[in-house]
């Protein structure tokens, strides 16, 4: 049974077969909003005057068999997005902009929120057929919830599951505003698990995407065209969390886990943004840091350009990240309002007047967060609407508005912005310590659109003192000016920053990877047994081996990959093994892949190490002639085999295969923990 990761004793479940998604016809499609066409995408070139209309383009002509539809899914902490591109028109990336429950309002992304209604509750979305044989988290056979609400299909006061993505990785701490107890209570009420909730949400994404693609291209075209899905994951996620994402996407109907592709979020952003930067601005050897600042997390990866045409890059520093996304600003705003109006009145507003609270929060979310600036004259007092609250001069309530000064808004931003700046500073210093120079910082993601974040980063990395004034130029002054220029880092906010990740995901699926090497996030190794050496080992650790007829010690660690080592997908890392088999013994063997996040790994296995996965290797395909027959001094015969497991580190996952004397004899199953 495969174990899937959870967190804080939330109900989890092992692998289940993929569920068939609900029929597309069950899902209503919203009417298009301003600037939208009827299929839910933004206005395309073909919609412009003088171009053929979609009606004139349908039905689609016969196409080459190698044409594909690439779908990118940015499954985010707070918002998720979907993009699609047809391989015959690679420059024409479509972003899905209309969503169920959106009432015709267009949005590049949809909230990553989901809730369940019991069969006797009021139906607010198309039903999902109950599965009478579904086993719940407690092992009992119970029907599934009658309906699922997701994305925009919520009233302000409706309970829902938020930030469910974060529960896939037990190695990452949860933000203070995500309650594992509340999440567990909601899941148990509807007899769902973390994996169920993630799979159910991705199922809704999948169904709406297929419906939109069908309206865009036609049923015949979609049915006869290969559709490939590329999903994004955080750069700092564990291998188990990446595996869980593949598992959930497979259950959602997006394809076999062997066909699905993952790409880290900042790498996807880099694929899009570096291609969008003017080629004349790029040079071989330039280092760029991509800062993907989203709602819940901020991920960073640094890349060095190795080739311009076609564009190729390598990771120049180990990816980092933290929980300091824009959602933390919302909760700091909530604390600010509670302090201003008083806890009692705030609680009354949240419980009795939820629409009043949501109106104020929405204004802060959509206007204040994006546009706040400390530049002179950029922004004065902010009037946040809270209709229905009585005037209170002391609290700053006037005519249904809460008046906030620029200093008060800045106090909300400052702690979160400071964390982001420190993360970026860590990447910059890591490159400089190796003698490199950072040419630019690219801000993407929803939080990456913030004016204040842009200004703070720009001021931080371009605030060095001017060189000393001299009437006559000197070599020292010129050297000082060059050194200051070397330290200056340009900060960029590319067009479509919020959708850069999902745009990069479809480009990755279309063009392949532009990253020639990546940095290992951890030390990776295996444990082994070796001959006892009294100069190195404790006597209490030794044991007698009847096969080798000598004292041995086990649980010694050999790390094959060091943290920060550049790894190329084309040059796998080989783990060497020696195994002994007695006659009729099973040739299916298991080994644990161990990881260490410390800078210096230990020599022996310790409880602090991370058991990444169990590798199951079937040696039955190896020819018997490659086994060596050995005999002990007591006449016991056994077969010995030397083999290697080759591991490749891809953008968002690990791939293994078995080799003997350099010849491949099959893949290796990895059960992630």
N, C-alpha and C positions, 0 to 999 in steps of 0.2 A: 504494500500500500504506500503510495506516495504521500509524504507529508507536505502540506502547504503552510506557508508562514502566516502567523497571526500576531496578535499583540495583546498583552494585558488580559489573558485568559478569555479573549473574545471567542465565541463559538466558531470553530473552524471545521473543515471537512476535507477529506482526501479527494483524489481525482474522481471525477464523474464524467460520463460520456457527454459530448457536446449536445446541447439542446438545440432543436430546430427553432429558428426565430419565428415570431408570429408572422402571418401572411402580410405582405406589404399593403394589401387592400384595407387592413384594419386601421391603418394610420392616416388620419386626416392631414392635409397639407394646408398651411396657412396661405391666404392670399398674399401676393407680393406687395412689399412696401415701396416707397418712393425710390426710384433708381434700381428696382429689382425686376428681374424677369420672372415668368411664372414658374420656373423650376426651382426657385429658391436660391439662385446664385446671384452674385453681383453682376452688374451690367457688363456684358462682354463686347469685344470688338465687333462681333457679328450683329450686335444689337444697334450699332451706331448707324446714322443715316448713310445711305449709299452702300450698305453691306447687305448681304442676303439675310433674311430673317430666319428664325429657327423653323418656322413652318415650311419655308422654301428648302431648308436643309434636311427635312425629314420626308420620307425615310432615308436612313443613312445608306450610302453606297457600300458595295462589298469591299472589304478591307483585307489587307495581307494578314496571314495567319499569325504573324509574330507581333501584331499590334496588341497593346495592353492598356488597361486603365489602372493607374496607380492611385491608391487612396492613402493619404497620410492621416493618422489619428493622434492628436496631441491630447492625451488623457491627463488633464491637469489636476492639481490639488483643489482649486476653487472653480476654475473654468476649463472647458474642453473645446477643442476645435477640430474641424475636418476640412481637408483640401483634397482635390482630385485633379489629375492631369491625364490627357490622352496622349499616348506615345507618339502619335502622328503630328500632334501640335504641342511640342514640349514647352513652348514659351507661354502657353495659355493656361495658367494655373487658376482653377476655380476654387473659391472659398464658399462653403455653405453658410448662408446668412439668415435663413428663416428656420424657425424651430417650432415644434408643437407647444402651444400655450403662449406663444409670443405675440399673439393678436396683431400680426402683420408687421410688428416692429422688427427691423433687421439688426442682427448682431453677428459679429465675426466669430463669437464663441457662445457656448451655452453653459449655465451653471452645472458644476459637477455635484449634483444633489439628487437624491432618490428617496422615495418613501413607498410604503405598501399600504393598500387598503384591504381589509378583510372582505370576504364575499358579500357580507350584509351591509358594508359601508356604502356611502354615496359614490357612484362611479364617476370619476373625473377624467379617465383616459381609457383607451381601448383595452379590453380584457386580455389577459394572457391565459391560455387554456390551462386549467389545473392538471397536474400530473398525479393521479391517485397513488402511484407507487413511489413517489418521492419520499426519501427518508430525511427527516429533519436533523437538527444539530444534536438532539437528545437520542437519536437512534430510532424514534418512533415513526410510523408511517402516517403522514399528514398531508392534506392538500396544500398546494402553494397558495399564496395570497391571490385574491381575485384580480386585482389591478395593480399597476405600477404607475406612479407619478414621478416625473423626472424633469430636470432642467427648469423651464419657465412655468411648469404646471402647478404652481403653488400659490396659495394666499399668503399674505405676510405672516400670519400667526400660525401657519401649518407647521407641525413638526416634520423633520426630515433628517436623513443621514447626510452629513457633510464631511468633507476631507477623508472619504473612505480609502482613497489611494494610499494615505500615509500608513494605514494599518497593514499594508502588504510587506513592509520592511520592519522587522522587529529590532534591527540595529539602529534605527533612527528614533530619536526622542520625539514625542508629540508636543505640539505647541500647547500653551496653557489653556487656550480656548477650545480645544478638542477634548471632550470628556470620554475616556474609554468606558466608564461605567454607564453613561447615558447611551453611548453607541451600542454597548452589549445589551442593554435593556431593550432597545428598539429591535435589535436583531432577534433576540429571544422571543419577543412578543409575536413576531411574524414567522418564527421558526426558520430564520435565515442565518447564513454564516457570512463572514467577511468575503470569502470567495464568491458566494452567491450574489451578494450585493454588487460587487465589482463586475461580475459576469452579467448580471441583469442590467446594469447601467450601460455596459458596452453593447449589450444586445439592442437596447434602444438606439444607441448611436448607429449601430450597424443597420438596423431596419430603416431608420430615417435616411441614412446615407444611400442605401439601395433604392429607396423610393425616389429620392431626389435625382439619382443617376438615371433611373428609368424614365422620369419625366424629361430629363435633359436630353438623353440619347435615344430613347425608345426601348421597348421591351425586347424586341428582336436583337438589337445591337448589344444590349447589356447581357442577354442570355448567351450570346455567341462569342463574347469577348472575355479574355482572361482578365480577372480582377485581382490585383495584388495589394495587400495591406502592409503598411509600415507604421509601427507604433513607436512613440517616444517615451523614454524613461529618464529619471534624474541621473546625473553623472555619478552621484555618490551612492547610488543604490547598491545593495548587496546582490550577489548572483542569485540568491534564493528569491529575492523580490522580483528580479527580472524574469526568472522562470515562472513565478506566479502570474506575472502579467501575460506571458505567452499562454499559460493555462487558461486564464480568464478570457482572453481574446479567442482562443480556440472554442471554448464553450459558447461564446457569443455568436459563432458562425463565421468568423472572419477568415477561416482557413485552418489547415493543419499547422501545428506548431513548427513543423519542419519547413513550411513554406512561408510562414510569417517572418517578418524582419523587424528587428529593434534597432533604434539609434538613440544615442543619448541626446537629451534636449539641447545642451549647448553646442554639441556637434552639428545637430540639425540646423540650429540658428547660424552656425558658422558657414555651413554649406550655402545657405541662401545669401547671407550678408556679404561674405567675401566675394561671391560672384557678382553681387550688385555694386560693389565698390569699383570705381573707375580703374581699369587696368594700369593706367599710367601712374596711379598712386601706389601700386604694389611693387615690391622688389623682392628678389630671392634673399632670404635671411631675415626679413621683417618678422617681428613677433606681434601678434594681436591677441588680446584677451577678450573672449566673448562672455559677457555677463548676462545670463538669462534670469532676469528678476521677475518672478511671477507673483501669484497671489499668496501661496504658502511658502514656497522655497526660493532660494537664490542659488543658482548653479554657475560655476565658472570653469572654463577650460582655456588654456593658452595654446596657440598654434603658431608654428614657424613655417613660413612659405619656403618650399623646396623647389618648386617649379611653377612657371607662369602659364604655359600652354601645353597641355591642359593643366589647369590649376591643381597643384598637389601640395599638401601640408602635412606636418607631423606635430604631434603634441609636444610642447616644449616645457610643460610642467604638469604635475599630477592634478587632476581635477579636484576642486573643492566645492563646498556648498554649506548652506546653513538655513535654519528656519527664521528668516527675516524678510518674508514677502510682504506685500501690501495689505494682506488681511490683518496683520498686526496693527496697522494704522487704524483700521476700523474699530478694533477693540480698545485701542488707546483713545479714540474719539468717544466711544461709549463710556469709558471711565471719566473722560472730561465732562461729558454732558451730565452724568450722574452726580459728579461733584458740584457742578454749577447749579442744577435745579433741585438737588437734594435727593437722597436715596428713596424716600417715600413717594415723592411725586414722580420720580423716574420709574419706579416699579409700577405705579398706577398707569403711567403712559404705556409701558410695555405690555401690560396685561389687559387694560381696558381700551386703549387707543393705539393698537398696533400699527394702524395705517399712518398715524401721526409720526411714530418713531421711524417707520420705514421710509417716509418721505424725507425726513431729515438725513437719515443714513444714505439714502440714494443720492441726495444732493452732495453730500460729502464725498461719496464714492466716485461720482461721475464728473463733478466739477472741481471740488477743492483738491482732491488727491492729484489730479492730473495737471492742474494749472497753477498750483501754489508756487510762488516764487518770492525770493527776498530781494530781487533786483529793485532799485529805486523806482517808485511809481508803478511797479508791475501789479501790485495787489494791495488794496486797502483793507478796510474791515470786511469781514465775511458775514453775510446774513443767511443763516441756515434755517430753512422753513420747518417750523413745528406748529402747524395749524391747530387751534383749539386750546393751546396752553395759555393761561392768563398772563397778563403783563406782570413782570416782576423786575423792577429796576435793579435791585441788588444782584439778581441772577443773570441779568442781561437779556431778559425776555421782553421784546417790544413788538406789539402788533402781530404776534404769531411767529416771530423770528428770534433765534438765538444769535446775538451779536458776538462775533469772535474777532479779536485783534490778530494781526499778523504774528505777533509774539506768541500768542496762545496756539495758533496753528503750528508754528515752528516747534513748540515744545512737544506736540504730538509726533511730529516727524523725526525729531532729532535722534532719539535712541535707536530707532530702526535704521535710519540712514547711516548712523555711525557703524553699525554692524556690517552693512553692505560695503562701506568704504574700507573697513578693516579686512574683509575677505578679498577685495580687489588688491589692496596693498600687499597682502600675503602673496598673491600671484606675481605681482610686479617685482617684489623683492626676490622671490625665488628665481626668476629669470635673470635679474641683475647679478645675483650671486654667482651665476654660471657664466658671467661675462656677456650676457645678451642685453639688448635694448628693446624696450616695448614701444612700438610705434603708435599703437592705438588701442583704445578700449571701446568695444562695440556693445551698446546697451540694447537689449531686446526684451520681449515679454511685456505684460501689462504694466508692471511697476517700472519697467525700463522706459516707459513713455513719460515718466514724471519729470517735470521741469526742474524741481528742486533737487532730485537725485542727480540729474545731469549737471546742474550748477555746482553742487558740492563736489562731485568727482572732478570736474574741470578745475575748480579752485584748488583742490587737494594736490593734483598732479601737475599743476602749472603755476605754483605760487612761490617758486624759488626766488631768492633775492637777486636783483640785477648785478652784473659784474661791477667792480669798483670803477669809479670814473677816473679817467686819466686824460690829460690834454693831448698826449701823444700815444698812439696805439703801441702796445707792447705785446711780446709773445705771451707773457703771463695773462694779460687781459684777454687775448684771443683764446688761449687755452681755457680760461674760466668761462668764456662765452660758449665754447664748444661743449664743455662739460655740462653747462646748464641746458643747452639744446638737447644733449643726450638724455637728460632726465625728463624733459618735457614729453608728456604723453597726450596725444589727441583723443578726445572723447567724442564718440559719434552715436547719434540716434538715427538709424536707417529708417527709410519709409517702410510702412507695414511692420513696425516693431512688434506689435501684439501677435501677429500671425507668422512671424519669421520662422518659428520652430516648425509649424506644420507645413509651411512652404518648403522648408529645407528637407522635411521628411519625404515629400513626394519627389523632390529632385534626387534624393538618395536612392529611392526605388527606381527612378528612371535612368540615372546615369552611373549608378554604382558609387563606391566610396572614393572620396578624394583624399582621405587620410591614409598616408603610407605607413605610419607607425603611431602607436599609442603608448602611454605611460601606464605601467601597472599600478593599480590603486593600493594593492597590498603585497606583502610577501606571500608567495604560494609554495607549498611544499608537501611532503609526505613523511610519515613516520616509518622507521625501519628498525630491524634488529641487526646487531653487529657483534663481533667477538669482544668479550669482556677485556678491558684494559684497566688494571688496577691503578694506573697513573691518571686515568680520566674518569673512571666510573666508581660509584659506590658499591661496596660488596653486597649491600642489601638489595640492589637492583638486578643482580645476576641470576641466571637460571641455567640449568643444564639442558642442552639440545641433544637428544638421542640420535638425530640424523647427522648432525655435524660433529657430534661426539666432542663437544667442547663447551666451555662456559660462554654464555651469550648475555647481552642486555638488549631490551626492547625499548620502544617509544623514544628512540633517538630521532631528531628532526633534521631533515635535509631540505632546505629551501632552494627550489630550482629557479625561482624568479624573485629577484629583489624588488622591493618597493621603489617605484620611480624608474624602473628599467624600461627603455624603449622596446616595444614589442611590435613586430610586423606580422600582419595576418598571413603573409606568404612564407614566413619563417617560424614554424611552430616550435614550441619548447618541448623537449623530450624528457619524460620521466622514465628512468631505467629501473626495471624490476627483475628479480630472480625468484622463481617459485619452484618448490619441490612438490611432487605428487606421488603418492603411493599408488600401487595398482588399484584400478577401479574407483579412484577418488574423483570427485566432480572437478571438471575443468572450468567451471564458472567461479570466478574469484571476485572479491570485493576489496576495494581500497578507499580510504578516506582522503579527500583533498583538504588540506589544512591551510588556513590563512592567518596572517598576523598583521595587525595595523600599526604596531610599534615600529619605531625607526630601526631598532636593533632587535632581531628575532632571537628567541632562546635556542639552546642546543638540544633540549629535550622537551617533550610534550608537557605543557602546563595547562591548568584549567582555563586560563585566560585566552587561549587560542580559539579560533573560529573554525568549526567543522563546516566547510562550505558545502560539500556534497559527498555522497558515496558513489564511487565509480564501479559499475558492474561490468566485468569483462568476460566474454565467452571465448575461451581458447579452443573450442572444439573445431573451429575452422582452420586452425593451424595444422599443417601436415605433421604426422607423427615422426617423420624423419628429422624434424627440427628439434625434437626433444632429445636430451642426452640421458642415457641410462647409467646410473651410478649405484654403487653397492657399498654399504658400511662395512666395518671390520667384523661385524656380527652377522653379515650375510643378508642384511635387509636391503632390498632393491627399491629404488625410487627413480622417477623421471625428473629431470631438471630442465627448465626453460628460461632463457633470457629473452625479455621482450621490452618494448617501450610503449608508453602512452604519450601520444603527441597532443599537446594542448595549444589551441589558438585563441587569442583574446581578440574578439571582434568588438564593434562599437558598444554593444550592450549585452554581451554574453560570452560564454565559454563553449568551445566545441572540442571534442576529444575523438581520437581514433587509435586503433591498435595496429602496431607494426612489429614484425619480427625480421631481423636482418634487413631493415629498410623497406620491406614489402608490406603493403597494407592488407590486413585480414579482417577488416570490419570496423564498425563504429563502436562506441562505448556508451552505455546508458548511464546518465548522471541523475541521481535522485538528490535534489537539493533539500537542505535542512533549514 
